């Protein structure tokens, strides 16, 4: 039963899903993607049915006092808890975006809910209604004290302690 839930949650298993709401912060950043609009379908190339590369992202200038940025990509519709598809932390606050498939040289990637480090593209179970994939960029008042490959729960806890602003972008994906 547990193995079935792990597989259903996101094309693989062995990692850490998270419980409860994402870290709270005032919505003071605007997060967008040239690949898809907020509330629209995520292109197949950014999913498990395509090349599974992370989409390009753009954002507005973070508020004064920002020392670092962190990004999470979560599927709250997954069975068994929120499935974490990507965490990136230690992003330079001067950055205004990420290129497709890229991570800034100063940043670190955490482990996703598949148990691997890096981006895991959207991959809901076949036949499910479209899942919501929430990309959240956080402005942090301190650098996260996390090693490369931190677990989703560790990243969330670190972000929750230091978040002063956030921006969200939600994409949808459904497999046939």
C-alpha positions in Angstrom: 0.0 0.0 0.0 2.8 2.5 0.9 4.7 1.7 -2.3 1.5 2.3 -4.3 1.1 5.7 -2.7 4.7 6.6 -3.3 4.4 5.8 -7.0 1.0 7.5 -7.3 2.3 10.6 -5.7 4.7 11.5 -8.5 6.4 8.9 -10.7 8.7 7.3 -8.2 9.1 7.2 -4.5 11.5 7.0 -1.6 11.6 10.6 -0.7 9.9 13.0 1.7 6.4 14.4 1.1 5.4 17.3 3.4 2.3 17.9 5.4 0.5 21.2 6.1 0.5 24.5 4.3 3.6 26.0 2.6 5.5 28.7 4.6 3.6 31.9 4.9 4.9 35.4 3.9 3.4 38.5 2.4 2.8 38.3 -1.3 5.2 41.0 -2.4 7.0 39.3 -5.3 5.6 38.7 -8.8 6.7 35.3 -10.2 6.1 34.5 -13.9 7.3 32.1 -16.6 7.6 32.7 -20.3 6.6 29.0 -20.7 3.1 29.2 -19.2 0.7 31.7 -17.6 -0.5 31.5 -14.0 -3.4 28.9 -13.8 -2.5 27.5 -17.3 -1.1 24.1 -18.4 2.6 23.5 -18.0 4.1 22.5 -21.4 4.8 18.8 -21.7 8.6 19.3 -22.1 8.7 20.4 -18.4 7.0 17.2 -17.2 7.7 13.5 -16.9 6.1 13.0 -20.3 8.7 15.3 -21.9 12.3 16.3 -21.4 11.6 17.0 -17.7 13.6 20.3 -17.7 12.7 23.0 -15.2 10.8 25.9 -16.8 12.3 29.4 -17.1 11.2 31.7 -14.4 11.2 35.5 -13.9 10.6 37.6 -10.8 10.4 41.2 -9.6 12.9 42.8 -7.3 12.7 41.5 -3.7 12.0 43.8 -0.8 14.8 45.6 1.2 16.4 43.3 3.7 16.5 40.3 1.4 19.7 38.3 1.9 18.8 35.2 -0.2 16.0 33.7 -2.3 14.6 30.2 -2.2 12.3 28.4 -4.6 9.9 25.5 -4.0 7.7 23.6 -6.5 5.0 21.6 -4.8 2.0 19.5 -5.8 -0.6 19.8 -3.0 -3.0 17.5 -4.9 -0.8 14.4 -4.6 -2.0 11.5 -2.5 -0.2 11.0 0.7 0.9 14.6 1.3 2.3 17.5 -0.7 4.8 16.2 -3.2 7.8 18.4 -3.5 9.1 18.5 -7.1 12.0 21.0 -6.6 13.8 23.1 -4.0 16.5 25.6 -4.8 18.0 27.8 -2.1 20.9 30.2 -1.7 19.8 32.1 -4.8 21.5 35.5 -5.1 18.9 38.3 -4.3 20.2 40.3 -7.3 19.0 37.5 -9.6 15.7 38.2 -11.5 15.1 34.7 -12.9 16.2 31.2 -13.8 16.8 30.0 -17.3 15.2 26.7 -18.5 16.9 23.7 -17.0 19.4 25.9 -15.0 20.3 26.6 -11.4 22.4 29.7 -10.5 26.0 28.9 -9.6 25.7 30.1 -6.0 22.5 28.2 -5.3 21.9 24.7 -4.0 19.3 22.1 -4.9 17.5 20.1 -2.3 16.2 16.6 -2.5 12.7 16.2 -4.0 10.0 13.8 -3.0 11.4 11.1 -5.3 14.5 11.0 -3.0 16.8 12.6 -5.6 18.3 16.0 -5.8 17.1 18.4 -8.5 13.9 19.0 -10.5 11.3 16.3 -10.9 8.8 17.3 -13.5 5.0 17.1 -12.9 3.8 13.6 -13.1 0.3 13.0 -11.7 -1.2 9.5 -12.0 -2.9 8.7 -15.3 -6.6 9.6 -15.3 -6.4 12.1 -12.4 -7.9 15.5 -12.7 -5.2 18.2 -13.4 -2.9 18.6 -10.5 -1.8 22.1 -9.4 2.0 22.7 -9.3 2.7 25.7 -7.1 6.0 27.5 -7.8 6.8 29.7 -4.8 9.8 32.1 -4.7 10.6 33.3 -1.2 12.7 36.4 -0.2 14.6 35.5 2.9 16.1 37.7 5.6 19.0 35.3 6.1 21.0 32.7 4.1 19.5 29.2 4.7 21.8 27.1 6.8 21.3 24.1 4.7 23.7 21.6 3.0 23.3 20.7 -0.7 20.6 18.0 -1.0 18.6 19.1 2.1 15.2 17.3 2.5 12.0 19.0 1.6 11.0 19.3 5.2 14.4 20.9 6.1 14.0 23.4 3.3 10.4 24.3 4.3 11.5 24.7 8.0 14.4 27.0 7.0 12.2 29.1 4.7 9.5 29.4 7.3 12.0 30.9 9.8 13.4 33.5 7.4 10.7 34.4 4.8 9.8 38.1 4.5 8.0 37.9 1.1 6.9 35.5 -1.5 5.5 35.2 -5.1 3.6 32.3 -6.5 2.9 30.9 -9.9 0.6 27.9 -10.4 0.7 25.6 -13.4 -1.6 22.7 -14.2 -0.8 19.3 -15.6 -2.9 16.2 -16.4 -1.7 13.0 -18.0 -4.0 11.0 -20.3 
